[in-house]
Amino acid sequence: MLGRRALNRATLARQLLLRRDERDAFAAVDHLAGLQAQEPQEPHVGLWSRLAGFRPAELDGLLESRRVVRTQLMRRTLHLVTAEDCLALRPVHQPMLLARMTGTLGRRLPGVDLTELAAAGEPLFAEEPRLLPEVGRLLAGRWPDAAARDLGDALSSLVPLVQTTPRGLWRRQAPARTTTVRAWLGRDLADGPHDDVLEALVLRYLRAYGPAASADLRAWCGLSGLPAVVTRLRPRLRSFRDERGREMLDVDDGPLPDPGEPAPVRFLPAFDNAVLGYDDRSRVVADEHRGLSVAGARFVLVDGMVSATWTSAGRDDGGVDVAVSPLRALTPAERTEVEEEGTRLAAFLGDGVPGALTVG
């Protein structure tokens, strides 16, 4: 049986949050099978909290060289993934993307044939990077009963797209223009059986998030049909139970740190998968604060658990101030550690210009 604290320390270790890792940004994105990127600047913070010596220019270089891309994948949300993962994972996620899109927009697309919409929209995105609503407006005459924004939203799932730079570059503001995967990467999506891709995805999830229950796996990626994949993999997996009696699956070589190992303060960006990547998130965030994880709150981990939220505000001199709002009483030692790490974060956000830190 693995207690909550044991699961917490395993999660921190595999998420590269127990100690800053020496690997480069590309290897970290690959290991984590992507970073949440709904907010374009947040992946930089996620990597800073995980990697020793991370600099924003490193991730910017990966985006500009197209070795990593921002695209719609897990849970029909934007993720920063390697180009190889974009090509391999989009086909296996496509049925889920369509199902979630139709569940959200179906009634708002009267008379719209989705196949025809995709065929009409794809050449426009391939021609040049465009905003989703812009393409919706270009096609609105064919489906006058549907709003242009809904046509554009539907196309984000119907057509394999990536968001193009300069959006997502460090401290850059840019429109969310998108183009096709083929136009951006010069390669087509993987074409072949999905079984090997899904098996590899399950193993990668367990290496970066495990031990975890099948429900956690599905909550992370949003895919159905995974029990059959887990059954095929079971001879290669080890099994535990959590405090609720749920089976927790794991790879044989996944690290299980001592539950008593100290965990450093870490500042997480909005929608970080270290929190969102589970059905039962109690290993990282208490149930009473679970709602904050889907509201875009940025979290501070203290002793491995969500214990505060943080916000930032830019200054005229280029510096950035950080404000921390505790969710529980912090001990004097914890408060000091939050102040020290928060001060380092403010300097990172301000490109070396010292920023002010306040802890409520």
MODAFEN-V873352 format. One record per backbone hydrogen bond with DSSP energy under -1.0 kcal/mol. CO is the residue of the C=O (numbers start at 1). NH is the residue of the N-H. E is the energy in kcal/mol with one decimal. If there is no record, write none. Layout:
co:CO nh:NH e:E
co:CO nh:NH e:E
This chain:
co:3 nh:7 e:-2.2
co:4 nh:8 e:-2.2
co:5 nh:9 e:-2.4
co:6 nh:10 e:-2.1
co:7 nh:11 e:-2.5
co:8 nh:12 e:-2.6
co:9 nh:13 e:-2.3
co:10 nh:14 e:-2.3
co:11 nh:15 e:-2.2
co:12 nh:17 e:-3.2
co:12 nh:18 e:-1.2
co:13 nh:16 e:-1.0
co:21 nh:52 e:-3.2
co:24 nh:28 e:-2.0
co:25 nh:29 e:-2.6
co:26 nh:30 e:-2.2
co:27 nh:31 e:-2.6
co:28 nh:32 e:-2.5
co:29 nh:34 e:-2.2
co:30 nh:33 e:-1.1
co:35 nh:80 e:-3.4
co:39 nh:42 e:-1.2
co:41 nh:44 e:-1.1
co:42 nh:46 e:-2.2
co:43 nh:47 e:-2.3
co:44 nh:48 e:-2.2
co:45 nh:49 e:-2.2
co:47 nh:51 e:-2.5
co:50 nh:21 e:-3.2
co:51 nh:54 e:-1.0
co:55 nh:58 e:-1.9
co:56 nh:60 e:-2.5
co:57 nh:61 e:-2.3
co:58 nh:62 e:-1.5
co:59 nh:63 e:-2.2
co:60 nh:64 e:-2.8
co:61 nh:65 e:-2.1
co:62 nh:67 e:-1.9
co:62 nh:68 e:-1.6
co:67 nh:83 e:-2.7
co:69 nh:81 e:-2.5
co:70 nh:163 e:-2.8
co:71 nh:79 e:-3.0
co:73 nh:76 e:-2.3
co:74 nh:77 e:-1.5
co:77 nh:73 e:-2.5
co:78 nh:37 e:-2.7
co:79 nh:71 e:-2.5
co:80 nh:35 e:-1.9
co:81 nh:69 e:-2.8
co:82 nh:86 e:-2.3
co:83 nh:87 e:-2.1
co:84 nh:88 e:-2.1
co:85 nh:89 e:-3.3
co:86 nh:90 e:-1.6
co:87 nh:190 e:-2.3
co:89 nh:93 e:-1.7
co:90 nh:94 e:-1.4
co:93 nh:97 e:-2.5
co:94 nh:98 e:-2.5
co:95 nh:99 e:-2.3
co:96 nh:100 e:-2.7
co:97 nh:101 e:-2.3
co:98 nh:102 e:-2.7
co:99 nh:103 e:-2.1
co:100 nh:104 e:-1.6
co:101 nh:105 e:-3.3
co:102 nh:106 e:-2.1
co:105 nh:108 e:-2.2
co:106 nh:109 e:-1.4
co:109 nh:112 e:-1.8
co:113 nh:117 e:-2.6
co:114 nh:118 e:-2.5
co:115 nh:119 e:-2.2
co:116 nh:120 e:-2.1
co:117 nh:121 e:-2.4
co:118 nh:122 e:-2.5
co:121 nh:125 e:-1.8
co:122 nh:126 e:-2.4
co:123 nh:127 e:-1.8
co:124 nh:128 e:-1.2
co:130 nh:178 e:-2.9
co:131 nh:135 e:-1.8
co:132 nh:136 e:-2.1
co:133 nh:137 e:-2.4
co:134 nh:138 e:-1.9
co:135 nh:139 e:-1.4
co:139 nh:142 e:-1.6
co:143 nh:146 e:-1.8
co:147 nh:151 e:-2.0
co:148 nh:152 e:-2.4
co:149 nh:153 e:-2.3
co:150 nh:154 e:-2.4
co:151 nh:155 e:-2.0
co:152 nh:156 e:-1.2
co:154 nh:157 e:-1.4
co:154 nh:158 e:-2.2
co:155 nh:159 e:-2.3
co:160 nh:181 e:-2.0
co:162 nh:179 e:-2.2
co:164 nh:167 e:-1.1
co:166 nh:169 e:-2.1
co:169 nh:172 e:-1.8
co:175 nh:177 e:-1.9
co:177 nh:164 e:-2.5
co:178 nh:130 e:-2.5
co:179 nh:162 e:-2.6
co:180 nh:184 e:-2.1
co:181 nh:185 e:-2.9
co:182 nh:186 e:-1.8
co:194 nh:198 e:-2.7
co:195 nh:199 e:-2.5
co:196 nh:200 e:-2.3
co:197 nh:201 e:-2.1
co:198 nh:202 e:-2.4
co:199 nh:203 e:-2.1
co:200 nh:204 e:-2.3
co:201 nh:205 e:-2.4
co:202 nh:206 e:-2.2
co:203 nh:207 e:-2.0
co:204 nh:208 e:-1.8
co:205 nh:209 e:-2.5
co:206 nh:210 e:-1.5
co:212 nh:249 e:-2.8
co:213 nh:217 e:-2.0
co:214 nh:218 e:-2.2
co:215 nh:219 e:-2.1
co:216 nh:220 e:-2.0
co:217 nh:221 e:-2.0
co:218 nh:222 e:-3.0
co:221 nh:75 e:-1.7
co:226 nh:230 e:-2.8
co:227 nh:231 e:-2.3
co:228 nh:232 e:-1.8
co:229 nh:233 e:-1.7
co:230 nh:234 e:-1.5
co:233 nh:236 e:-2.9
co:234 nh:237 e:-1.9
co:238 nh:250 e:-1.8
co:240 nh:248 e:-2.6
co:241 nh:2 e:-3.2
co:242 nh:245 e:-1.8
co:246 nh:242 e:-1.8
co:248 nh:240 e:-2.3
co:249 nh:212 e:-2.1
co:250 nh:238 e:-2.7
co:251 nh:254 e:-1.3
co:258 nh:261 e:-2.4
co:266 nh:301 e:-3.4
co:269 nh:272 e:-1.2
co:272 nh:275 e:-1.8
co:272 nh:276 e:-2.3
co:273 nh:277 e:-1.9
co:281 nh:284 e:-2.2
co:281 nh:285 e:-3.0
co:284 nh:306 e:-3.0
co:286 nh:289 e:-1.9
co:287 nh:290 e:-1.2
co:289 nh:292 e:-1.3
co:290 nh:293 e:-1.7
co:292 nh:297 e:-1.6
co:298 nh:310 e:-2.0
co:299 nh:268 e:-3.3
co:300 nh:307 e:-2.8
co:301 nh:266 e:-1.6
co:302 nh:305 e:-1.7
co:305 nh:302 e:-2.9
co:307 nh:327 e:-3.3
co:308 nh:300 e:-2.6
co:309 nh:325 e:-2.9
co:311 nh:323 e:-2.3
co:313 nh:321 e:-2.8
co:315 nh:318 e:-1.7
co:319 nh:315 e:-2.6
co:321 nh:313 e:-2.1
co:322 nh:358 e:-2.2
co:323 nh:311 e:-2.2
co:324 nh:360 e:-3.2
co:325 nh:309 e:-2.1
co:331 nh:335 e:-2.9
co:332 nh:336 e:-2.1
co:333 nh:337 e:-2.1
co:334 nh:338 e:-2.6
co:335 nh:339 e:-2.4
co:336 nh:340 e:-2.3
co:337 nh:341 e:-2.5
co:338 nh:342 e:-2.7
co:339 nh:343 e:-2.0
co:340 nh:344 e:-1.7
co:341 nh:345 e:-2.3
co:342 nh:346 e:-2.5
co:343 nh:347 e:-1.9
co:344 nh:348 e:-2.1
co:345 nh:349 e:-3.0
co:346 nh:350 e:-1.7
co:347 nh:352 e:-3.6
co:348 nh:351 e:-1.7
co:350 nh:353 e:-1.7
co:356 nh:322 e:-2.6
co:358 nh:324 e:-3.2
